[in-house]
Amino acid sequence: MPGVKYDSPFPVEKELYRIDTAYRLSGGFNIADGELAKLAGQTHIPVLCPIVVDLAARTFKVVQNSKVCEAAEASATALKIAKGSFVQVNDVLLVAKGQSVTVSAIDKSKEDYDTLTVSSLPVALAAGAILSKAKLVKLSAVAVADAAAEATSIKIAKGSNITGACTLSDGTNSITVTAIDKSAADCDTLTVSALAAKVDAGTTLEAATASVPVAEHVANFANYDRRKIADNMSITAIAQAYEIDEANLDIPFTEEDKAGVTDRFMFI
C-alpha cells in the first residue's frame, strides 16, 4: 500500500556469481574442532566465503580475510576495514609477505567500517588491500647437496622462506646463516659460518622457534549459502563458480586463495 513500509526480517542476498555455474559438493561439512571460537565476532558465514575443506574428515575451516577500506601509511597504528570480518583482538594479520601486525583493539561503532588498533604497520597499505589471519612458522630449508665439515656454504632447494641472516639447526648442530644467494636457477645458496659437521643432501635445516607469518588458511572451496554460526554447525561447499563479483564479496579472496581454488572459480 502507498505510504506503508514493510520491513523484512531476512537479509537480502546479493547475486554474487552466475548461479547456473555453481557445482555443489554432495553432503555437508562440519566445522573443524577448535574453529568455532574464531568466528565469535559474527553471527553468520556469508555466501561465497572462502573455506578450507577436508574431504576425508568432512570438516571445514573459514578463511578469515578482511579488506582495507582506507589507505594507511607505513608506521600507522589504525586500520579501517570492511564490516563483517572475523577479526578478533590479539589476532595476527598478514599485511605483506613475511610481515604482520597484531590487533590490540577493534572499534565497531561506525556504520560503514570497523577500525583496528594494530602494532606499527611495516608497510603502507592501499585501499582494497586484503589482510589474512596469520600463523607463525619456522624458517626452514632442505639441503640439495652434501656440504662438508668446515664448509661455508650450503646449497638448498628453491622456495624456502629464508630471506637473510638467521640461525638454523640440522637437528644436531647450530648453523649460522649470514646471507642467501637466490641468483641460480636450480637452487639457492646459504653463506654460513664454518660447519661443525657434514650436512647431507636431503637434510632439513630449521630454526628453533616459529617467527615467520604466513596465512593461517588458504581456500580450496567456498561456502554455498548464508549459514548461521552455531555449535555443531555444517555447511555446503561450492567446488565451482564463474563470474564472481569480487568487489562485493563479504569475505574477500587473496591471490593465494585464488590459486588454491584454481580456475574452478572465475573472478570478475
C-alpha positions as CSV (number, residue, x, y, z in Angstrom):
1,M,0.0,0.0,0.0
2,P,1.2,3.6,-0.7
3,G,2.9,5.1,2.3
4,V,3.4,1.8,4.1
5,K,6.9,0.5,4.6
6,Y,7.4,-3.3,5.0
7,D,10.5,-4.5,6.9
8,S,11.7,-7.9,6.0
9,P,13.3,-9.9,8.9
10,F,15.6,-11.6,6.3
11,P,18.7,-10.0,4.8
12,V,18.6,-9.6,1.0
13,E,21.2,-11.7,-0.6
14,K,23.3,-10.2,-3.4
15,E,23.7,-12.2,-6.6
16,L,27.5,-12.6,-6.3
17,Y,28.0,-15.1,-9.2
18,R,26.3,-16.8,-12.1
19,I,24.1,-19.3,-10.1
20,D,23.9,-21.7,-13.0
21,T,27.7,-22.2,-13.0
22,A,27.8,-23.4,-9.3
23,Y,28.8,-27.0,-8.6
24,R,27.9,-28.1,-5.0
25,L,29.7,-30.9,-3.3
26,S,27.5,-33.7,-2.1
27,G,26.7,-33.8,1.6
28,G,27.7,-31.3,4.3
29,F,30.8,-30.5,6.1
30,N,31.0,-29.9,9.9
31,I,33.0,-27.2,11.5
32,A,36.5,-28.4,12.4
33,D,37.5,-28.8,16.1
34,G,38.7,-25.5,17.6
35,E,37.4,-23.3,14.8
36,L,34.0,-22.1,16.2
37,A,35.6,-19.7,18.7
38,K,37.4,-18.0,15.9
39,L,34.1,-16.9,14.4
40,A,32.8,-15.2,17.5
41,G,32.7,-11.8,16.0
42,Q,29.9,-12.6,13.6
43,T,26.5,-14.4,13.5
44,H,26.7,-15.9,10.0
45,I,29.1,-17.3,7.4
46,P,28.3,-15.4,4.2
47,V,27.8,-16.6,0.7
48,L,31.0,-17.5,-1.2
49,C,33.1,-17.1,2.0
50,P,36.5,-18.8,1.2
51,I,36.8,-22.0,3.2
52,V,39.2,-24.9,3.6
53,V,37.5,-28.3,3.3
54,D,39.0,-31.6,4.5
55,L,37.3,-34.0,2.1
56,A,38.4,-37.1,4.1
57,A,37.3,-35.8,7.6
58,R,34.2,-34.0,6.1
59,T,35.1,-30.8,8.0
60,F,35.7,-27.1,7.1
61,K,37.5,-24.0,8.4
62,V,36.8,-20.4,7.5
63,V,39.5,-18.4,5.7
64,Q,39.5,-15.2,7.8
65,N,40.4,-12.4,5.3
66,S,39.4,-8.8,5.6
67,K,39.6,-5.8,3.2
68,V,41.2,-2.4,3.9
69,C,38.8,0.5,3.3
70,E,41.2,3.4,3.5
71,A,44.9,3.7,2.6
72,A,47.3,3.6,5.6
73,E,50.9,4.8,5.7
74,A,53.8,2.7,7.0
75,S,54.1,3.0,10.8
76,A,50.3,3.7,11.1
77,T,48.6,2.1,14.1
78,A,45.0,2.2,12.9
79,L,43.4,0.3,10.0
80,K,39.9,0.8,8.6
81,I,38.4,-2.5,7.3
82,A,35.1,-3.5,5.8
83,K,32.3,-4.6,8.1
84,G,31.6,-8.3,8.5
85,S,35.1,-9.6,9.1
86,F,36.0,-12.3,11.7
87,V,39.0,-10.3,13.1
88,Q,39.4,-10.5,16.9
89,V,41.6,-8.8,19.4
90,N,45.1,-10.5,19.6
91,D,44.8,-11.8,16.0
92,V,48.0,-11.5,13.9
93,L,47.3,-10.2,10.4
94,L,49.4,-10.8,7.4
95,V,49.9,-7.4,5.6
96,A,52.7,-8.4,3.2
97,K,54.8,-11.5,2.5
98,G,56.6,-12.3,5.8
99,Q,55.2,-9.1,7.5
100,S,52.4,-8.8,10.0
101,V,50.7,-6.7,12.7
102,T,48.9,-7.6,15.9
103,V,45.4,-6.4,16.7
104,S,45.0,-4.8,20.1
105,A,41.5,-3.3,19.8
106,I,38.5,-3.1,17.5
107,D,36.1,-0.2,17.2
108,K,32.8,-1.2,15.6
109,S,30.9,2.0,16.3
110,K,30.9,3.3,12.7
111,E,28.2,2.2,10.2
112,D,30.5,1.7,7.2
113,Y,33.7,0.3,8.6
114,D,35.5,-1.1,11.7
115,T,38.7,0.4,13.0
116,L,41.5,-1.9,14.1
117,T,44.2,-0.7,16.5
118,V,47.3,-2.5,15.5
119,S,51.1,-2.6,16.1
120,S,53.0,-0.3,13.8
121,L,52.5,-1.1,10.1
122,P,55.7,-2.3,8.5
123,V,54.5,-1.3,5.0
124,A,52.0,1.1,3.5
125,L,48.6,-0.4,2.5
126,A,46.3,0.8,-0.3
127,A,42.5,0.9,0.0
128,G,41.3,-2.6,-1.2
129,A,44.3,-4.4,0.2
130,I,43.4,-7.8,1.7
131,L,44.6,-8.9,5.1
132,S,44.7,-12.6,6.1
133,K,44.7,-14.0,9.6
134,A,48.3,-15.3,10.1
135,K,50.1,-18.0,11.9
136,L,53.8,-18.2,12.6
137,V,56.0,-20.9,11.1
138,K,59.7,-21.8,11.4
139,L,62.4,-20.7,9.0
140,S,63.3,-23.9,7.1
141,A,65.2,-25.2,4.1
142,V,66.3,-28.5,2.6
143,A,69.9,-29.1,1.6
144,V,70.1,-30.4,-2.1
145,A,73.8,-31.3,-2.0
146,D,76.3,-32.5,0.6
147,A,78.2,-29.8,2.5
148,A,81.5,-31.0,4.1
149,A,82.5,-30.1,7.7
150,E,84.2,-26.6,7.7
151,A,82.3,-25.6,4.5
152,T,81.0,-22.1,4.4
153,S,78.1,-22.6,2.1
154,I,75.1,-24.9,1.7
155,K,73.0,-25.4,-1.4
156,I,69.3,-25.5,-0.6
157,A,66.1,-26.1,-2.6
158,K,64.3,-23.2,-4.2
159,G,61.2,-21.9,-2.4
160,S,62.4,-21.7,1.2
161,N,61.2,-18.9,3.5
162,I,64.8,-17.8,4.3
163,T,65.5,-14.2,3.3
164,G,68.7,-13.4,5.1
165,A,70.7,-13.8,8.3
166,C,69.3,-16.4,10.8
167,T,70.2,-19.4,12.9
168,L,69.2,-22.9,11.8
169,S,69.9,-26.4,13.0
170,D,70.4,-29.7,11.2
171,G,68.9,-31.5,14.2
172,T,72.3,-31.7,16.0
173,N,74.4,-28.7,15.3
174,S,73.6,-25.0,15.1
175,I,74.2,-23.3,11.7
176,T,74.7,-19.5,11.5
177,V,73.5,-18.1,8.2
178,T,74.9,-14.7,7.2
179,A,73.4,-14.4,3.6
180,I,71.4,-16.1,0.9
181,D,72.0,-16.1,-2.8
182,K,69.0,-16.8,-5.0
183,S,70.5,-16.0,-8.4
184,A,70.9,-19.6,-9.6
185,A,68.0,-21.2,-11.5
186,D,68.2,-24.6,-9.8
187,C,69.0,-23.9,-6.2
188,D,69.7,-21.2,-3.6
189,T,73.0,-20.9,-1.7
190,L,73.3,-20.1,2.0
191,T,76.5,-18.4,3.2
192,V,77.2,-19.9,6.7
193,S,79.8,-19.9,9.4
194,A,82.2,-22.9,9.1
195,L,80.1,-26.0,9.6
196,A,80.8,-28.1,12.7
197,A,79.9,-31.3,10.8
198,K,78.9,-32.5,7.4
199,V,75.4,-31.7,6.2
200,D,74.0,-34.4,3.9
201,A,71.8,-33.7,0.9
202,G,68.1,-34.1,1.9
203,T,68.7,-32.7,5.5
204,T,66.1,-30.3,6.7
205,L,67.6,-27.2,8.3
206,E,65.2,-25.4,10.7
207,A,65.0,-22.6,13.1
208,A,64.3,-23.3,16.8
209,T,61.2,-21.1,17.0
210,A,58.4,-20.0,14.7
211,S,58.8,-16.4,13.6
212,V,57.6,-16.1,10.0
213,P,54.0,-15.0,9.5
214,V,52.0,-16.9,6.7
215,A,48.3,-17.1,6.0
216,E,46.7,-19.4,8.6
217,H,44.4,-21.0,6.0
218,V,44.3,-21.0,2.2
219,A,41.0,-21.7,0.5
220,N,40.2,-24.7,-1.6
221,F,36.4,-24.2,-1.8
222,A,33.7,-21.6,-1.0
223,N,30.6,-21.6,1.2
224,Y,27.3,-22.1,-0.7
225,D,24.7,-20.2,1.3
226,R,24.4,-17.8,4.3
227,R,24.7,-20.1,7.3
228,K,24.1,-19.2,11.0
229,I,27.2,-19.8,13.2
230,A,26.3,-22.3,15.9
231,D,27.6,-25.3,17.8
232,N,28.0,-28.4,15.6
233,M,27.1,-26.3,12.5
234,S,27.6,-27.7,9.0
235,I,27.8,-26.0,5.6
236,T,27.5,-26.9,1.9
237,A,30.6,-26.3,-0.2
238,I,30.9,-25.0,-3.7
239,A,33.6,-26.5,-5.9
240,Q,33.0,-24.3,-8.9
241,A,31.5,-20.8,-9.6
242,Y,32.0,-18.4,-12.5
243,E,31.7,-14.6,-12.9
244,I,32.1,-13.9,-9.2
245,D,31.5,-10.3,-8.4
246,E,34.8,-9.9,-6.4
247,A,34.2,-6.3,-5.3
248,N,31.0,-7.2,-3.4
249,L,32.2,-10.3,-1.6
250,D,31.7,-10.1,2.2
251,I,34.9,-12.0,2.8
252,P,37.5,-11.5,0.0
253,F,39.9,-14.0,-1.6
254,T,43.6,-13.3,-1.6
255,E,45.7,-14.1,-4.6
256,E,46.9,-17.2,-2.7
257,D,43.3,-18.2,-2.1
258,K,42.6,-17.8,-5.8
259,A,45.5,-20.1,-6.6
260,G,44.1,-22.6,-4.1
261,V,40.6,-22.8,-5.7
262,T,42.2,-22.9,-9.1
263,D,40.4,-22.0,-12.3
264,R,37.3,-23.7,-11.0
265,F,36.4,-20.2,-9.8
266,M,36.4,-17.2,-12.1
267,F,36.5,-13.7,-10.6
268,I,35.5,-10.5,-12.4
